[in-house]
Amino acid sequence: MPSNIAGRVLLNTFVNGAGPPSVWGSQLPVFVPLSSVADALSFPPWLGTATVLAGLCVLGIGSMAWMSALGPKSRMWGQRTTLMGVLLTIVGFGFATLTTLIRDVLTP
């Protein structure tokens, strides 16, 4: 049995032959408990590493654009891109802590 909400809806829809879920029908629950929302927030373990690598790539491209810019608008674009790369890298390094914090907040 899938542990996330979308997996349960797909399982009930296509395996049990219930048909496509209706938004206004009674197939989708109106009240979703917080534990199932916390179960739906399961991320693959490689996502933190991918975020770090993407942040480092954006950081490199942004710093090259910032240092080689001739006009003030291009320099501001490079600064913003560099800042986004730094933020992505920080989020990637703390990704496991961030997901644990979100799971602890959403679990009753």
Buried (B, 14 or more C-beta within 10 A) or exposed (E): EEEBBEEBBEEBBEEEEEEEEEEEEEBEEEEEEEEBBBBBEEEEEEEBEEBBEBBBEBBEBBBEBBEEBEEEEEBEBBBEBBBBBBEBBEBBBBBEEBBEEBBEEBEE
